[in-house]
Amino acid sequence: MIGRLRGCVDGRGESWALIDVGGVGYMVEGSARMLESLPGDGEAVTLAIETYVREDQLRLFGFLSEEDRSWFRLLMGVQGVGARVALAIQGVLSSRELAQAVAAEDKAMVSRAPGVGPKVAQRIVQELRDKVPESVFSVSSGSGGQSGAAATGADDAADSQAFADALSALVNLGYQRVQAHQALLAARAGADGEADISTEALIKQALKELV
């Protein structure tokens, strides 16, 4: 099985790229996002590879990171999702955006991909919501109301920590991560514009959303 290719770009098409490795050209399929991010022809590239072997074909799918490949595997595990749909989703959403969409059960965001209808998007967020990396749930949605890069960075860091602490507290109270995350996002939206959103304030407001 091929897990990685390190070589030079030697041409590309609408949905594939040819990677020359020691004089052997490997045709690698990929998402639009991946193909657009490839360096120019003749330049070096390293791709994580997912190999699919069938009775009548051998297909190589390329990714710029192991995280992207992991999400491809997860998507392919969802009923009704094949390689074409998985790559279409990864073509419009980065791995981080996809993780956040699944965590928030935002099927509308997933259905932005061509060929992905509401039913398939709903199935994706439902089947993958318990497989989202823990770090995604502690991501702050950002306040954006401060001026100055340093001040904004400090405020965002504190805000993100308050969000993470509130999420941990709600999970310890017995709420599911996805439910708690959604409630905290609603609490954050309701508190938009407040200068200081404490952990306690977030928990209090989130509990109202969870009733």
C-alpha positions as a Markdown table, in Angstrom:
| # | Residue | x | y | z |
|---|---|---|---|---|
| 1 | Met | 0.0 | 0.0 | 0.0 |
| 2 | Ile | 1.3 | 3.5 | -0.8 |
| 3 | Gly | 1.0 | 5.9 | 2.1 |
| 4 | Arg | 3.1 | 8.8 | 0.9 |
| 5 | Leu | 4.7 | 10.1 | -2.3 |
| 6 | Arg | 7.6 | 12.5 | -2.4 |
| 7 | Gly | 8.5 | 13.7 | -5.9 |
| 8 | Cys | 7.9 | 16.5 | -8.4 |
| 9 | Val | 4.7 | 17.7 | -10.0 |
| 10 | Asp | 4.7 | 16.6 | -13.7 |
| 11 | Gly | 1.3 | 17.7 | -14.9 |
| 12 | Arg | -2.3 | 18.0 | -13.8 |
| 13 | Gly | -5.9 | 17.7 | -14.9 |
| 14 | Glu | -9.2 | 18.8 | -13.6 |
| 15 | Ser | -9.3 | 16.2 | -10.8 |
| 16 | Trp | -5.8 | 14.7 | -10.7 |
| 17 | Ala | -2.1 | 15.5 | -10.7 |
| 18 | Leu | 0.8 | 13.5 | -12.0 |
| 19 | Ile | 3.6 | 13.1 | -9.5 |
| 20 | Asp | 7.0 | 12.0 | -10.8 |
| 21 | Val | 8.9 | 9.8 | -8.2 |
| 22 | Gly | 12.2 | 8.6 | -9.5 |
| 23 | Gly | 11.0 | 8.5 | -13.1 |
| 24 | Val | 7.7 | 6.8 | -12.3 |
| 25 | Gly | 4.6 | 8.9 | -12.8 |
| 26 | Tyr | 1.8 | 8.4 | -10.3 |
| 27 | Met | -1.6 | 9.7 | -11.2 |
| 28 | Val | -3.1 | 11.1 | -7.9 |
| 29 | Glu | -6.7 | 12.2 | -7.5 |
| 30 | Gly | -7.5 | 15.1 | -5.2 |
| 31 | Ser | -9.9 | 17.8 | -4.2 |
| 32 | Ala | -10.0 | 21.1 | -5.9 |
| 33 | Arg | -8.5 | 22.7 | -2.8 |
| 34 | Met | -5.5 | 20.3 | -2.9 |
| 35 | Leu | -4.9 | 20.7 | -6.6 |
| 36 | Glu | -5.0 | 24.5 | -6.4 |
| 37 | Ser | -2.4 | 24.4 | -3.6 |
| 38 | Leu | 0.1 | 22.3 | -5.5 |
| 39 | Pro | 3.4 | 23.9 | -6.5 |
| 40 | Gly | 4.2 | 24.5 | -10.2 |
| 41 | Asp | 5.2 | 21.8 | -12.6 |
| 42 | Gly | 8.7 | 20.5 | -11.9 |
| 43 | Glu | 8.6 | 21.6 | -8.3 |
| 44 | Ala | 8.9 | 19.2 | -5.3 |
| 45 | Val | 5.9 | 18.1 | -3.4 |
| 46 | Thr | 5.1 | 15.6 | -0.7 |
| 47 | Leu | 1.6 | 14.1 | -0.5 |
| 48 | Ala | -0.1 | 11.8 | 2.0 |
| 49 | Ile | -1.7 | 9.1 | 0.0 |
| 50 | Glu | -4.8 | 7.0 | 0.5 |
| 51 | Thr | -4.7 | 3.9 | -1.7 |
| 52 | Tyr | -7.9 | 2.2 | -2.8 |
| 53 | Val | -7.6 | -1.2 | -4.5 |
| 54 | Arg | -10.5 | -2.8 | -6.3 |
| 55 | Glu | -10.7 | -5.9 | -8.5 |
| 56 | Asp | -10.5 | -3.7 | -11.6 |
| 57 | Gln | -8.7 | -0.6 | -10.5 |
| 58 | Leu | -6.1 | 1.0 | -8.3 |
| 59 | Arg | -6.7 | 4.6 | -7.2 |
| 60 | Leu | -4.5 | 7.0 | -5.3 |
| 61 | Phe | -5.9 | 9.9 | -3.5 |
| 62 | Gly | -3.6 | 12.7 | -2.5 |
| 63 | Phe | -3.6 | 15.1 | 0.5 |
| 64 | Leu | -1.4 | 17.9 | 1.6 |
| 65 | Ser | -1.6 | 16.8 | 5.3 |
| 66 | Glu | -2.3 | 13.7 | 7.4 |
| 67 | Glu | -5.3 | 15.6 | 8.9 |
| 68 | Asp | -6.8 | 16.0 | 5.4 |
| 69 | Arg | -6.4 | 12.3 | 4.8 |
| 70 | Ser | -7.9 | 11.4 | 8.1 |
| 71 | Trp | -11.0 | 13.4 | 7.3 |
| 72 | Phe | -11.2 | 11.7 | 3.9 |
| 73 | Arg | -11.3 | 8.4 | 5.6 |
| 74 | Leu | -14.0 | 9.5 | 8.0 |
| 75 | Leu | -16.1 | 10.9 | 5.2 |
| 76 | Met | -15.8 | 7.7 | 3.2 |
| 77 | Gly | -17.1 | 5.8 | 6.2 |
| 78 | Val | -20.4 | 7.6 | 6.1 |
| 79 | Gln | -23.2 | 5.7 | 4.4 |
| 80 | Gly | -23.8 | 7.1 | 0.9 |
| 81 | Val | -20.5 | 9.0 | 0.7 |
| 82 | Gly | -18.1 | 7.9 | -1.9 |
| 83 | Ala | -14.7 | 9.4 | -3.1 |
| 84 | Arg | -16.4 | 11.9 | -5.4 |
| 85 | Val | -18.5 | 13.4 | -2.6 |
| 86 | Ala | -15.7 | 13.3 | 0.0 |
| 87 | Leu | -13.4 | 15.2 | -2.3 |
| 88 | Ala | -16.1 | 17.7 | -3.2 |
| 89 | Ile | -16.6 | 18.5 | 0.4 |
| 90 | Gln | -12.8 | 18.8 | 1.0 |
| 91 | Gly | -12.7 | 21.0 | -2.1 |
| 92 | Val | -14.8 | 23.7 | -0.4 |
| 93 | Leu | -14.1 | 23.2 | 3.3 |
| 94 | Ser | -10.7 | 23.0 | 5.0 |
| 95 | Ser | -10.3 | 20.3 | 7.6 |
| 96 | Arg | -10.7 | 22.9 | 10.3 |
| 97 | Glu | -13.9 | 24.2 | 8.8 |
| 98 | Leu | -15.3 | 20.7 | 8.3 |
| 99 | Ala | -14.5 | 19.8 | 11.9 |
| 100 | Gln | -16.3 | 22.9 | 13.1 |
| 101 | Ala | -19.3 | 22.3 | 10.9 |
| 102 | Val | -19.6 | 18.8 | 12.2 |
| 103 | Ala | -19.1 | 19.9 | 15.8 |
| 104 | Ala | -21.9 | 22.5 | 15.4 |
| 105 | Glu | -24.1 | 20.1 | 13.3 |
| 106 | Asp | -24.1 | 22.7 | 10.6 |
| 107 | Lys | -25.5 | 20.7 | 7.7 |
| 108 | Ala | -25.9 | 23.9 | 5.6 |
| 109 | Met | -22.2 | 24.4 | 5.6 |
| 110 | Val | -21.5 | 20.9 | 4.6 |
| 111 | Ser | -24.1 | 21.0 | 1.8 |
| 112 | Arg | -22.2 | 23.9 | 0.2 |
| 113 | Ala | -20.2 | 21.2 | -1.6 |
| 114 | Pro | -21.5 | 20.4 | -5.1 |
| 115 | Gly | -23.5 | 17.2 | -5.2 |
| 116 | Val | -24.1 | 17.2 | -1.5 |
| 117 | Gly | -27.8 | 17.4 | -0.6 |
| 118 | Pro | -29.4 | 18.1 | 2.7 |
| 119 | Lys | -30.0 | 14.5 | 3.5 |
| 120 | Val | -26.4 | 13.5 | 2.9 |
| 121 | Ala | -25.1 | 16.5 | 4.8 |
| 122 | Gln | -27.3 | 15.6 | 7.7 |
| 123 | Arg | -26.0 | 12.1 | 7.7 |
| 124 | Ile | -22.4 | 13.3 | 7.7 |
| 125 | Val | -22.8 | 15.6 | 10.7 |
| 126 | Gln | -24.8 | 13.0 | 12.7 |
| 127 | Glu | -22.4 | 10.1 | 12.0 |
| 128 | Leu | -19.2 | 12.1 | 12.5 |
| 129 | Arg | -20.1 | 14.4 | 15.4 |
| 130 | Asp | -18.6 | 12.0 | 18.0 |
| 131 | Lys | -15.4 | 11.7 | 16.0 |
| 132 | Val | -14.5 | 15.3 | 15.9 |
| 133 | Pro | -11.1 | 16.0 | 17.6 |
| 134 | Glu | -11.5 | 17.4 | 21.1 |
| 135 | Ser | -9.5 | 20.5 | 20.3 |
| 136 | Val | -12.3 | 21.7 | 17.9 |
| 137 | Phe | -14.8 | 22.1 | 20.7 |
| 138 | Ser | -12.5 | 24.6 | 22.6 |
| 139 | Val | -12.1 | 26.9 | 19.6 |
| 140 | Ser | -13.4 | 30.4 | 20.3 |
| 141 | Ser | -15.8 | 31.9 | 17.7 |
| 142 | Gly | -13.9 | 35.2 | 18.2 |
| 143 | Ser | -15.1 | 38.5 | 19.6 |
| 144 | Gly | -13.7 | 40.8 | 16.9 |
| 145 | Gly | -14.8 | 44.0 | 18.7 |
| 146 | Gln | -11.3 | 45.1 | 19.9 |
| 147 | Ser | -8.9 | 47.4 | 18.2 |
| 148 | Gly | -5.2 | 46.6 | 17.9 |
| 149 | Ala | -3.6 | 43.3 | 17.1 |
| 150 | Ala | -2.0 | 42.7 | 20.5 |
| 151 | Ala | -5.1 | 43.6 | 22.4 |
| 152 | Thr | -7.2 | 41.4 | 20.1 |
| 153 | Gly | -4.9 | 38.5 | 20.5 |
| 154 | Ala | -4.9 | 38.7 | 24.3 |
| 155 | Asp | -8.7 | 39.1 | 24.4 |
| 156 | Asp | -9.2 | 36.1 | 22.1 |
| 157 | Ala | -6.9 | 33.9 | 24.1 |
| 158 | Ala | -8.7 | 34.7 | 27.3 |
| 159 | Asp | -12.1 | 34.3 | 25.6 |
| 160 | Ser | -11.1 | 31.0 | 24.2 |
| 161 | Gln | -10.0 | 29.7 | 27.6 |
| 162 | Ala | -13.3 | 30.8 | 29.2 |
| 163 | Phe | -15.1 | 28.9 | 26.4 |
| 164 | Ala | -13.0 | 25.8 | 27.0 |
| 165 | Asp | -13.5 | 25.9 | 30.7 |
| 166 | Ala | -17.3 | 26.4 | 30.3 |
| 167 | Leu | -17.4 | 23.4 | 27.9 |
| 168 | Ser | -15.5 | 21.2 | 30.3 |
| 169 | Ala | -17.8 | 22.2 | 33.2 |
| 170 | Leu | -21.0 | 21.4 | 31.2 |
| 171 | Val | -19.6 | 18.0 | 30.1 |
| 172 | Asn | -18.8 | 17.2 | 33.7 |
| 173 | Leu | -22.4 | 18.0 | 34.5 |
| 174 | Gly | -23.4 | 15.2 | 32.2 |
| 175 | Tyr | -24.2 | 17.1 | 28.9 |
| 176 | Gln | -23.0 | 15.7 | 25.6 |
| 177 | Arg | -20.1 | 17.6 | 24.0 |
| 178 | Val | -22.1 | 18.5 | 20.9 |
| 179 | Gln | -25.1 | 19.8 | 22.9 |
| 180 | Ala | -22.8 | 21.8 | 25.3 |
| 181 | His | -20.9 | 23.2 | 22.4 |
| 182 | Gln | -24.0 | 24.4 | 20.6 |
| 183 | Ala | -25.4 | 25.9 | 23.8 |
| 184 | Leu | -22.2 | 27.8 | 24.4 |
| 185 | Leu | -22.1 | 29.1 | 20.8 |
| 186 | Ala | -25.7 | 30.4 | 21.4 |
| 187 | Ala | -24.6 | 31.9 | 24.7 |
| 188 | Arg | -21.6 | 33.6 | 23.1 |
| 189 | Ala | -23.8 | 35.0 | 20.3 |
| 190 | Gly | -26.3 | 36.4 | 22.9 |
| 191 | Ala | -23.4 | 38.0 | 24.8 |
| 192 | Asp | -22.0 | 39.6 | 21.7 |
| 193 | Gly | -20.5 | 43.1 | 22.5 |
| 194 | Glu | -19.9 | 42.5 | 26.2 |
| 195 | Ala | -16.4 | 43.5 | 27.2 |
| 196 | Asp | -15.8 | 40.5 | 29.5 |
| 197 | Ile | -17.5 | 37.1 | 29.0 |
| 198 | Ser | -16.5 | 35.0 | 32.0 |
| 199 | Thr | -16.7 | 31.3 | 32.3 |
| 200 | Glu | -19.5 | 31.6 | 34.9 |
| 201 | Ala | -21.5 | 33.8 | 32.6 |
| 202 | Leu | -21.1 | 31.5 | 29.7 |
| 203 | Ile | -22.2 | 28.5 | 31.8 |
| 204 | Lys | -25.2 | 30.3 | 33.2 |
| 205 | Gln | -26.5 | 31.4 | 29.8 |
| 206 | Ala | -25.7 | 28.0 | 28.2 |
| 207 | Leu | -27.7 | 26.2 | 30.9 |
| 208 | Lys | -30.7 | 28.3 | 29.9 |
| 209 | Glu | -30.2 | 27.2 | 26.3 |
| 210 | Leu | -30.1 | 23.6 | 27.4 |
| 211 | Val | -33.4 | 23.7 | 29.3 |
